[in-house]
Amino acid sequence: MASTELDEKAKKILEHLKKADKPLTLDEIVEGLKMERKAVVESMLPLVQKGIITAYIREKDGKLEAVYVAL
């Protein structure tokens, strides 16, 4: 999917993930973009479903957390 087919929120999320020097949690994406959590989640779901970004689980401080990266 070309980035031109994405809505503005999805484009911002994708660019934010591409610029990040590490995988980001949902909270880090929300904070970094100053967007509402619900809006981020709704915009990220199609990105994950279409394989534009991916999520994986990592352990940090004894807890599991999901992190996201742009492909």
Backbone as ProteinMPNN parsed JSONL, in Angstrom:
{"seq_chain_A": "MASTELDEKAKKILEHLKKADKPLTLDEIVEGLKMERKAVVESMLPLVQKGIITAYIREKDGKLEAVYVAL", "coords_chain_A": {"N_chain_A": [[0.842, -1.176, 0.0], [0.643, 2.129, -0.881], [1.88, 5.079, 0.713], [0.373, 7.254, 0.082], [-2.21, 6.399, 0.061], [-3.04, 6.362, 2.637], [-4.723, 7.723, 5.537], [-4.359, 10.979, 7.098], [-3.684, 10.751, 9.843], [-2.724, 8.121, 10.018], [-0.52, 8.342, 8.32], [1.078, 10.094, 9.823], [1.634, 8.504, 12.052], [3.034, 6.382, 10.852], [5.296, 7.75, 9.798], [6.395, 8.664, 12.203], [7.116, 6.248, 13.422], [9.004, 5.367, 11.547], [11.021, 7.247, 11.878], [11.877, 6.781, 14.425], [14.404, 5.546, 16.623], [14.194, 3.148, 17.759], [11.985, 0.382, 18.536], [8.61, 1.321, 19.289], [6.33, 1.759, 22.008], [2.746, 1.746, 22.387], [2.004, 3.83, 24.108], [4.264, 5.493, 23.888], [4.039, 6.297, 21.229], [1.598, 7.685, 21.267], [2.257, 9.768, 23.08], [4.428, 10.942, 21.721], [3.27, 11.92, 19.397], [1.277, 13.501, 20.313], [-1.434, 12.82, 20.235], [-4.793, 11.578, 20.667], [-5.269, 8.546, 22.441], [-7.213, 6.682, 21.515], [-7.566, 7.51, 18.853], [-5.057, 6.966, 17.802], [-4.903, 4.168, 18.104], [-7.052, 3.37, 16.447], [-6.108, 4.253, 13.965], [-3.77, 2.809, 13.706], [-4.476, 0.111, 13.508], [-5.346, -0.645, 10.789], [-2.843, -0.293, 9.567], [-1.264, -2.281, 10.726], [-2.743, -4.554, 9.966], [-2.408, -4.488, 7.204], [0.256, -4.949, 6.949], [2.1, -2.89, 7.022], [3.15, -1.799, 9.285], [4.49, -3.536, 12.103], [3.827, -5.454, 15.035], [5.284, -6.596, 18.041], [5.967, -8.598, 20.926], [7.752, -7.78, 23.826], [9.902, -8.267, 26.666], [10.157, -6.214, 29.443], [11.555, -4.994, 32.28], [10.527, -7.186, 33.689], [7.931, -7.321, 32.784], [5.563, -7.873, 30.153], [5.318, -6.211, 27.038], [3.783, -4.63, 24.22], [5.354, -3.63, 21.247], [5.973, -1.493, 18.447], [6.982, -1.345, 15.013], [7.955, 0.184, 11.915], [7.77, -1.286, 8.73]], "CA_chain_A": [[0.0, 0.0, 0.0], [1.4, 3.377, -0.939], [1.525, 5.97, 1.81], [-0.626, 8.215, -0.399], [-3.523, 5.825, 0.301], [-3.293, 6.407, 4.068], [-5.236, 8.994, 6.033], [-3.304, 11.821, 7.685], [-3.254, 10.192, 11.136], [-1.912, 6.935, 9.74], [0.753, 8.828, 7.766], [1.871, 10.634, 10.939], [2.1, 7.37, 12.847], [4.049, 5.688, 10.065], [6.509, 8.573, 9.781], [6.946, 8.664, 13.56], [7.783, 4.963, 13.62], [10.18, 5.314, 10.68], [12.059, 8.127, 12.422], [12.292, 6.304, 15.745], [15.63, 4.752, 16.626], [13.883, 1.913, 18.468], [10.552, 0.079, 18.507], [7.871, 2.187, 20.201], [5.089, 1.279, 22.599], [1.581, 2.574, 22.067], [2.097, 5.053, 24.909], [5.298, 6.36, 23.305], [3.491, 6.864, 19.993], [0.596, 8.665, 21.698], [2.966, 10.911, 23.656], [5.261, 11.577, 20.706], [2.444, 12.595, 18.384], [0.277, 14.351, 20.99], [-2.743, 12.425, 19.713], [-5.588, 10.785, 21.598], [-4.963, 7.116, 22.364], [-8.209, 6.019, 20.666], [-7.284, 7.858, 17.459], [-3.847, 6.24, 17.415], [-5.264, 2.755, 17.97], [-7.889, 3.215, 15.255], [-5.295, 4.465, 12.768], [-2.721, 1.788, 13.623], [-5.011, -1.207, 13.178], [-5.188, -0.954, 9.361], [-1.411, -0.372, 9.237], [-0.82, -3.614, 11.137], [-3.433, -5.542, 9.139], [-1.866, -4.444, 5.843], [1.666, -5.279, 6.976], [2.92, -1.692, 6.885], [3.88, -1.818, 10.545], [4.313, -4.805, 12.802], [3.897, -5.409, 16.486], [5.78, -7.791, 18.69], [5.968, -8.527, 22.385], [9.074, -7.878, 24.459], [9.881, -8.197, 28.125], [10.873, -5.066, 29.987], [11.388, -4.92, 33.734], [9.705, -8.299, 34.138], [6.583, -7.218, 32.241], [5.465, -7.964, 28.707], [4.705, -5.04, 26.41], [3.778, -4.639, 22.758], [6.074, -2.535, 20.602], [5.639, -1.375, 17.017], [8.017, -0.856, 14.098], [7.573, 0.308, 10.509], [8.483, -2.249, 7.87]], "C_chain_A": [[0.887, 1.239, 0.0], [0.948, 4.29, 0.183], [0.51, 7.019, 1.38], [-2.036, 7.708, -0.174], [-3.911, 5.859, 1.779], [-3.901, 7.742, 4.468], [-4.122, 9.734, 6.77], [-2.796, 11.27, 9.015], [-2.346, 8.993, 10.92], [-0.545, 7.334, 9.177], [1.657, 9.351, 8.876], [2.445, 9.51, 11.79], [3.22, 6.637, 12.125], [5.36, 6.471, 10.038], [7.185, 8.592, 11.148], [7.699, 7.359, 13.835], [9.039, 4.848, 12.764], [11.332, 6.132, 11.241], [12.608, 7.645, 13.766], [13.543, 5.44, 15.634], [15.445, 3.432, 17.376], [12.402, 1.608, 18.265], [9.844, 0.92, 19.564], [6.632, 1.487, 20.747], [3.957, 2.193, 22.155], [1.645, 3.894, 22.842], [3.136, 6.016, 24.348], [4.814, 7.015, 22.017], [2.495, 7.963, 20.331], [1.278, 9.933, 22.206], [3.757, 11.671, 22.596], [4.47, 12.375, 19.683], [1.404, 13.53, 18.985], [-1.12, 14.104, 20.423], [-3.485, 11.653, 20.799], [-5.301, 9.304, 21.352], [-5.923, 6.393, 21.41], [-7.933, 6.282, 19.193], [-6.056, 7.107, 16.952], [-4.172, 4.763, 17.18], [-6.067, 2.524, 16.691], [-7.09, 3.374, 13.965], [-4.225, 3.394, 12.595], [-3.249, 0.441, 13.164], [-4.91, -1.533, 11.689], [-3.717, -1.073, 8.936], [-0.854, -1.75, 9.584], [-1.443, -4.675, 10.224], [-2.864, -5.612, 7.731], [-0.363, -4.706, 5.793], [2.591, -4.088, 6.782], [3.747, -1.467, 8.146], [3.638, -3.176, 11.175], [4.447, -4.579, 14.295], [4.531, -6.701, 16.98], [5.844, -7.54, 20.186], [7.404, -8.637, 22.872], [8.882, -7.81, 25.967], [10.712, -7.007, 28.564], [10.546, -4.965, 31.469], [10.427, -5.988, 34.252], [8.276, -8.276, 33.636], [6.639, -7.342, 30.726], [4.794, -6.704, 28.172], [4.783, -5.187, 24.892], [4.556, -3.414, 22.265], [5.841, -2.614, 19.098], [6.823, -0.825, 16.233], [7.436, -0.758, 12.69], [8.397, -0.687, 9.705], [8.977, -1.581, 6.607]], "O_chain_A": [[1.794, 1.353, 0.825], [-0.222, 4.283, 0.566], [-0.152, 7.616, 2.229], [-2.98, 8.498, -0.21], [-5.006, 5.425, 2.134], [-3.642, 8.767, 3.837], [-3.062, 9.165, 7.032], [-1.596, 11.32, 9.282], [-1.31, 8.869, 11.574], [0.47, 6.729, 9.522], [2.859, 9.087, 8.876], [3.605, 9.56, 12.198], [4.242, 6.309, 12.729], [6.427, 5.892, 10.239], [8.412, 8.541, 11.237], [8.787, 7.371, 14.412], [10.039, 4.287, 13.213], [12.494, 5.752, 11.096], [13.687, 8.064, 14.185], [13.715, 4.696, 14.668], [16.404, 2.694, 17.603], [11.643, 2.489, 17.863], [10.414, 1.2, 20.619], [5.971, 0.724, 20.043], [4.188, 3.276, 21.617], [1.369, 4.955, 22.283], [2.914, 7.227, 24.335], [5.147, 8.168, 21.746], [2.54, 9.048, 19.751], [0.916, 11.041, 21.808], [3.755, 12.902, 22.577], [4.947, 13.386, 19.167], [0.729, 14.264, 18.264], [-1.882, 15.036, 20.167], [-2.874, 11.138, 21.735], [-5.116, 8.87, 20.215], [-5.489, 5.583, 20.59], [-8.052, 5.375, 18.37], [-6.024, 6.665, 15.804], [-3.761, 4.182, 16.175], [-5.79, 1.589, 15.94], [-7.372, 2.697, 12.976], [-3.816, 3.099, 11.472], [-2.533, -0.301, 12.492], [-4.426, -2.612, 11.346], [-3.386, -1.862, 8.051], [-0.067, -2.318, 8.826], [-0.753, -5.586, 9.765], [-2.839, -6.684, 7.126], [0.232, -4.687, 4.715], [3.753, -4.264, 6.414], [4.887, -1.008, 8.087], [2.693, -3.878, 10.819], [5.096, -3.636, 14.748], [4.33, -7.766, 16.397], [5.78, -6.398, 20.642], [8.173, -9.473, 22.398], [7.851, -7.363, 26.468], [11.839, -6.82, 28.105], [9.38, -4.861, 31.851], [9.616, -5.729, 35.14], [7.478, -9.129, 34.024], [7.628, -6.97, 30.094], [3.84, -6.192, 28.758], [5.717, -5.783, 24.354], [4.425, -2.314, 22.804], [5.547, -3.68, 18.557], [7.563, 0.034, 16.711], [6.542, -1.52, 12.321], [9.579, -0.896, 9.977], [9.597, -2.233, 5.766]]}, "name": "protein", "num_of_chains": 1, "seq": "MASTELDEKAKKILEHLKKADKPLTLDEIVEGLKMERKAVVESMLPLVQKGIITAYIREKDGKLEAVYVAL"}
